[in-house]
Amino acid sequence: MAVRRAAIDRNPVREVADLPRKHTKPRSADMTTLAQLRAQLTDWVNGAPLDGSAGYTYGRKRNQRVLDVVDVELGTCPRPGDPGAPLV
């Protein structure tokens, strides 16, 4: 826009190189990792202390429906980057 309106004589972004990207193949979690994730999430919902944090002892109770949402996500296996795939 600045070039079109003659505020600058050239587009400085045109000379910027692309950022290097690592092209790693996505990998899925194994059943042991998923079971650990589910167990840790259950402890979090119940207010149990987790590594590096104290237990949840005040405020509203955490919603048990979080576990249902995670079960649907883990059961339907959306891949990261799929259109419409929620982030977990």
C-alpha positions as a Markdown table, in Angstrom:
| # | Residue | x | y | z |
|---|---|---|---|---|
| 1 | Met | 0.0 | 0.0 | 0.0 |
| 2 | Ala | 2.8 | 2.3 | 0.8 |
| 3 | Val | 4.5 | 1.6 | -2.5 |
| 4 | Arg | 1.2 | 2.2 | -4.4 |
| 5 | Arg | 0.8 | 5.5 | -2.7 |
| 6 | Ala | 4.5 | 6.4 | -3.4 |
| 7 | Ala | 5.4 | 6.7 | 0.3 |
| 8 | Ile | 8.3 | 4.3 | -0.3 |
| 9 | Asp | 9.9 | 3.3 | -3.6 |
| 10 | Arg | 10.0 | -0.5 | -3.1 |
| 11 | Asn | 8.4 | -3.2 | -1.0 |
| 12 | Pro | 10.9 | -4.2 | 1.7 |
| 13 | Val | 9.0 | -7.5 | 2.4 |
| 14 | Arg | 9.8 | -8.8 | -1.1 |
| 15 | Glu | 13.5 | -9.2 | -0.1 |
| 16 | Val | 12.8 | -11.1 | 3.1 |
| 17 | Ala | 13.6 | -14.8 | 2.9 |
| 18 | Asp | 11.2 | -17.5 | 4.0 |
| 19 | Leu | 11.7 | -19.0 | 7.4 |
| 20 | Pro | 13.3 | -22.4 | 7.4 |
| 21 | Arg | 10.8 | -25.1 | 8.4 |
| 22 | Lys | 11.5 | -28.6 | 9.7 |
| 23 | His | 9.5 | -31.1 | 7.7 |
| 24 | Thr | 8.8 | -33.7 | 10.2 |
| 25 | Lys | 6.3 | -36.5 | 9.7 |
| 26 | Pro | 3.3 | -36.3 | 12.1 |
| 27 | Arg | 3.1 | -39.2 | 14.5 |
| 28 | Ser | 0.3 | -40.4 | 16.6 |
| 29 | Ala | 0.3 | -41.1 | 20.3 |
| 30 | Asp | 0.3 | -44.7 | 21.4 |
| 31 | Met | -2.4 | -46.2 | 23.7 |
| 32 | Thr | -0.2 | -45.9 | 26.8 |
| 33 | Thr | 0.3 | -42.2 | 26.2 |
| 34 | Leu | -3.5 | -41.7 | 25.6 |
| 35 | Ala | -4.3 | -43.6 | 28.8 |
| 36 | Gln | -1.8 | -41.4 | 30.8 |
| 37 | Leu | -3.4 | -38.3 | 29.3 |
| 38 | Arg | -6.9 | -39.4 | 30.2 |
| 39 | Ala | -5.8 | -40.3 | 33.8 |
| 40 | Gln | -4.1 | -36.9 | 34.2 |
| 41 | Leu | -7.1 | -35.1 | 32.9 |
| 42 | Thr | -9.4 | -37.0 | 35.3 |
| 43 | Asp | -7.1 | -36.0 | 38.2 |
| 44 | Trp | -7.2 | -32.4 | 37.0 |
| 45 | Val | -11.0 | -32.4 | 36.8 |
| 46 | Asn | -11.2 | -33.9 | 40.3 |
| 47 | Gly | -8.9 | -31.2 | 41.6 |
| 48 | Ala | -6.0 | -33.5 | 42.5 |
| 49 | Pro | -2.5 | -32.0 | 42.7 |
| 50 | Leu | -0.5 | -32.5 | 39.5 |
| 51 | Asp | 3.3 | -32.4 | 39.0 |
| 52 | Gly | 4.4 | -28.9 | 39.8 |
| 53 | Ser | 1.0 | -27.5 | 41.0 |
| 54 | Ala | -1.1 | -27.7 | 44.1 |
| 55 | Gly | -4.5 | -29.2 | 44.3 |
| 56 | Tyr | -7.6 | -27.2 | 43.2 |
| 57 | Thr | -9.3 | -26.3 | 46.5 |
| 58 | Tyr | -11.4 | -23.2 | 45.9 |
| 59 | Gly | -13.8 | -21.8 | 43.3 |
| 60 | Arg | -16.4 | -23.7 | 41.3 |
| 61 | Lys | -15.9 | -27.4 | 40.7 |
| 62 | Arg | -14.3 | -28.3 | 37.4 |
| 63 | Asn | -16.8 | -29.5 | 34.8 |
| 64 | Gln | -16.9 | -33.3 | 34.3 |
| 65 | Arg | -18.0 | -32.7 | 30.6 |
| 66 | Val | -14.4 | -31.9 | 29.8 |
| 67 | Leu | -13.8 | -35.6 | 30.0 |
| 68 | Asp | -16.6 | -36.3 | 27.5 |
| 69 | Val | -15.2 | -33.8 | 25.0 |
| 70 | Val | -11.8 | -35.4 | 25.3 |
| 71 | Asp | -13.2 | -38.9 | 24.9 |
| 72 | Val | -14.9 | -37.7 | 21.6 |
| 73 | Glu | -11.7 | -36.1 | 20.4 |
| 74 | Leu | -9.6 | -39.2 | 21.2 |
| 75 | Gly | -12.3 | -41.5 | 19.7 |
| 76 | Thr | -12.7 | -39.7 | 16.4 |
| 77 | Cys | -9.0 | -39.1 | 16.0 |
| 78 | Pro | -9.0 | -35.7 | 14.2 |
| 79 | Arg | -5.5 | -34.9 | 12.8 |
| 80 | Pro | -3.8 | -31.6 | 13.6 |
| 81 | Gly | -4.2 | -29.3 | 10.6 |
| 82 | Asp | -7.5 | -30.8 | 9.4 |
| 83 | Pro | -10.0 | -28.1 | 8.5 |
| 84 | Gly | -12.4 | -27.9 | 11.4 |
| 85 | Ala | -10.4 | -30.0 | 13.7 |
| 86 | Pro | -10.5 | -28.5 | 17.2 |
| 87 | Leu | -7.3 | -28.1 | 19.1 |
| 88 | Val | -6.9 | -30.2 | 22.3 |
